[in-house]
Amino acid sequence: VQLQAFGGGLVQAGGSLKLSCAASGTIFSINDMGWYRQAPGKQRDVVATITRGGSTNYADSVKGRFTISRDNAKNTVYLQMNSLKPEDTAAYYCNARIVTIRGLYDSWGRGTLVTVSS
């Protein structure tokens, strides 16, 4: 099972980016999915999570600016980021709890870098 993230890049403050992350492999189902981020010299923190049924949670720092969504048919999770700030600069990682024939896996994608210039 693999998670692959797309959509990072360089954007000016106030701009928008949309990240996507697709799971591939032999998957029975995917439970919670989420986005995390890690700025240089800091720990990895949760940005947003979403259950299979669509219930969401956000870090206080992104509420009202970021929107997490998912497409269960495509095994994909998205993060729409609006009104970006320089402090949003970080490597963004997707996470998914994936059910396979071998059991439940807590899977991570490689980070995609988001840089917000002032």
C-alpha atoms as a printed R data frame, in Angstrom:
    type eleno elety resid chain resno       x      y      z
1   ATOM     1    CA   VAL     A     1   0.000  0.000  0.000
2   ATOM     2    CA   GLN     A     2   1.310  3.426 -0.955
3   ATOM     3    CA   LEU     A     3   0.252  6.998 -0.357
4   ATOM     4    CA   GLN     A     4   1.356  9.611 -2.855
5   ATOM     5    CA   ALA     A     5   0.850 13.317 -2.304
6   ATOM     6    CA   PHE     A     6   0.680 16.045 -4.942
7   ATOM     7    CA   GLY     A     7   0.151 19.755 -5.132
8   ATOM     8    CA   GLY     A     8   2.811 21.475 -3.085
9   ATOM     9    CA   GLY     A     9   4.625 24.519 -4.361
10  ATOM    10    CA   LEU     A    10   5.504 28.160 -3.897
11  ATOM    11    CA   VAL     A    11   2.707 30.677 -3.399
12  ATOM    12    CA   GLN     A    12   2.427 34.253 -2.205
13  ATOM    13    CA   ALA     A    13   0.750 35.097  1.060
14  ATOM    14    CA   GLY     A    14  -2.995 35.245  0.589
15  ATOM    15    CA   GLY     A    15  -2.897 32.695 -2.191
16  ATOM    16    CA   SER     A    16  -4.312 29.187 -2.440
17  ATOM    17    CA   LEU     A    17  -3.071 25.673 -3.048
18  ATOM    18    CA   LYS     A    18  -4.815 22.311 -3.181
19  ATOM    19    CA   LEU     A    19  -3.048 19.171 -2.040
20  ATOM    20    CA   SER     A    20  -4.179 15.702 -2.950
21  ATOM    21    CA   CYS     A    21  -3.080 12.298 -1.726
22  ATOM    22    CA   ALA     A    22  -4.038  9.007 -3.305
23  ATOM    23    CA   ALA     A    23  -3.720  5.552 -1.800
24  ATOM    24    CA   SER     A    24  -2.887  2.640 -4.059
25  ATOM    25    CA   GLY     A    25  -2.504 -1.093 -3.628
26  ATOM    26    CA   THR     A    26  -4.805 -3.861 -2.456
27  ATOM    27    CA   ILE     A    27  -7.142 -1.909 -0.190
28  ATOM    28    CA   PHE     A    28 -10.299 -3.130  1.483
29  ATOM    29    CA   SER     A    29 -11.214  0.225  2.962
30  ATOM    30    CA   ILE     A    30  -9.733  3.358  4.448
31  ATOM    31    CA   ASN     A    31 -10.766  4.649  7.848
32  ATOM    32    CA   ASP     A    32  -9.537  8.055  9.030
33  ATOM    33    CA   MET     A    33  -7.421 10.159  6.677
34  ATOM    34    CA   GLY     A    34  -5.541 13.314  7.492
35  ATOM    35    CA   TRP     A    35  -2.936 15.916  6.747
36  ATOM    36    CA   TYR     A    36  -0.025 16.793  8.986
37  ATOM    37    CA   ARG     A    37   2.763 19.308  8.574
38  ATOM    38    CA   GLN     A    38   6.281 19.783  9.799
39  ATOM    39    CA   ALA     A    39   8.133 23.076  9.618
40  ATOM    40    CA   PRO     A    40  11.948 23.127  9.779
41  ATOM    41    CA   GLY     A    41  13.133 22.483 13.320
42  ATOM    42    CA   LYS     A    42   9.652 21.733 14.607
43  ATOM    43    CA   GLN     A    43   7.634 18.624 15.351
44  ATOM    44    CA   ARG     A    44   5.021 17.195 13.010
45  ATOM    45    CA   ASP     A    45   1.567 18.506 13.905
46  ATOM    46    CA   VAL     A    46  -1.911 17.607 12.745
47  ATOM    47    CA   VAL     A    47  -3.544 20.002 10.292
48  ATOM    48    CA   ALA     A    48  -6.864 18.301  9.595
49  ATOM    49    CA   THR     A    49  -8.478 14.881  9.741
50  ATOM    50    CA   ILE     A    50 -11.553 13.337  8.183
51  ATOM    51    CA   THR     A    51 -13.414 10.129  8.956
52  ATOM    52    CA   ARG     A    52 -14.755  7.769  6.338
53  ATOM    53    CA   GLY     A    53 -18.175  9.260  6.938
54  ATOM    54    CA   GLY     A    54 -16.913 12.794  6.380
55  ATOM    55    CA   SER     A    55 -16.602 14.191  9.896
56  ATOM    56    CA   THR     A    56 -13.746 16.675 10.061
57  ATOM    57    CA   ASN     A    57 -11.430 18.232 12.618
58  ATOM    58    CA   TYR     A    58  -9.006 21.096 12.130
59  ATOM    59    CA   ALA     A    59  -6.103 22.628 13.967
60  ATOM    60    CA   ASP     A    60  -7.094 26.013 15.367
61  ATOM    61    CA   SER     A    61  -4.453 27.719 13.231
62  ATOM    62    CA   VAL     A    62  -6.140 26.664  9.969
63  ATOM    63    CA   LYS     A    63  -9.826 26.789 10.837
64  ATOM    64    CA   GLY     A    64 -11.760 28.853  8.333
65  ATOM    65    CA   ARG     A    65  -8.898 28.773  5.815
66  ATOM    66    CA   PHE     A    66  -8.306 25.086  5.054
67  ATOM    67    CA   THR     A    67 -10.837 22.458  3.997
68  ATOM    68    CA   ILE     A    68 -10.221 18.720  4.061
69  ATOM    69    CA   SER     A    69 -12.296 16.401  1.900
70  ATOM    70    CA   ARG     A    70 -12.087 12.881  0.521
71  ATOM    71    CA   ASP     A    71 -13.300 10.751 -2.327
72  ATOM    72    CA   ASN     A    72 -13.780  7.229 -1.022
73  ATOM    73    CA   ALA     A    73 -14.231  5.793 -4.514
74  ATOM    74    CA   LYS     A    74 -10.796  7.138 -5.482
75  ATOM    75    CA   ASN     A    75  -9.100  6.460 -2.122
76  ATOM    76    CA   THR     A    76  -8.026 10.089 -2.174
77  ATOM    77    CA   VAL     A    77  -7.912 12.869  0.397
78  ATOM    78    CA   TYR     A    78  -7.645 16.562 -0.435
79  ATOM    79    CA   LEU     A    79  -6.623 19.707  1.401
80  ATOM    80    CA   GLN     A    80  -7.799 23.019 -0.005
81  ATOM    81    CA   MET     A    81  -5.677 25.777  1.502
82  ATOM    82    CA   ASN     A    82  -6.845 29.374  1.149
83  ATOM    83    CA   SER     A    83  -5.569 32.653  2.584
84  ATOM    84    CA   LEU     A    84  -2.155 31.114  3.037
85  ATOM    85    CA   LYS     A    85   0.266 32.708  5.467
86  ATOM    86    CA   PRO     A    86   4.075 32.484  5.678
87  ATOM    87    CA   GLU     A    87   3.652 30.456  8.876
88  ATOM    88    CA   ASP     A    88   1.916 27.753  6.823
89  ATOM    89    CA   THR     A    89   5.267 26.991  5.193
90  ATOM    90    CA   ALA     A    90   6.094 23.347  5.914
91  ATOM    91    CA   ALA     A    91   6.340 19.866  4.498
92  ATOM    92    CA   TYR     A    92   2.815 18.452  4.376
93  ATOM    93    CA   TYR     A    93   2.260 14.735  4.934
94  ATOM    94    CA   CYS     A    94  -0.871 12.712  4.306
95  ATOM    95    CA   ASN     A    95  -1.883  9.865  6.579
96  ATOM    96    CA   ALA     A    96  -4.421  7.095  6.235
97  ATOM    97    CA   ARG     A    97  -5.498  4.126  8.313
98  ATOM    98    CA   ILE     A    98  -5.846  1.472  5.640
99  ATOM    99    CA   VAL     A    99  -7.490 -1.927  5.952
100 ATOM   100    CA   THR     A   100  -5.828 -4.599  3.809
101 ATOM   101    CA   ILE     A   101  -5.955 -8.386  3.694
102 ATOM   102    CA   ARG     A   102  -3.083 -8.358  6.187
103 ATOM   103    CA   GLY     A   103  -4.751 -6.044  8.649
104 ATOM   104    CA   LEU     A   104  -4.894 -2.368  9.555
105 ATOM   105    CA   TYR     A   105  -1.982 -0.153  8.545
106 ATOM   106    CA   ASP     A   106  -1.178  3.393  9.607
107 ATOM   107    CA   SER     A   107   0.295  4.675  6.337
108 ATOM   108    CA   TRP     A   108   2.185  7.874  5.579
109 ATOM   109    CA   GLY     A   109   2.948  9.532  2.281
110 ATOM   110    CA   ARG     A   110   6.135 11.381  1.493
111 ATOM   111    CA   GLY     A   111   5.968 15.046  2.299
112 ATOM   112    CA   THR     A   112   5.075 17.669 -0.246
113 ATOM   113    CA   LEU     A   113   6.615 21.065  0.368
114 ATOM   114    CA   VAL     A   114   4.470 24.168  0.668
115 ATOM   115    CA   THR     A   115   6.286 27.492  0.734
116 ATOM   116    CA   VAL     A   116   4.396 30.727  1.348
117 ATOM   117    CA   SER     A   117   6.284 33.924  0.614
118 ATOM   118    CA   SER     A   118   5.458 37.217  2.302
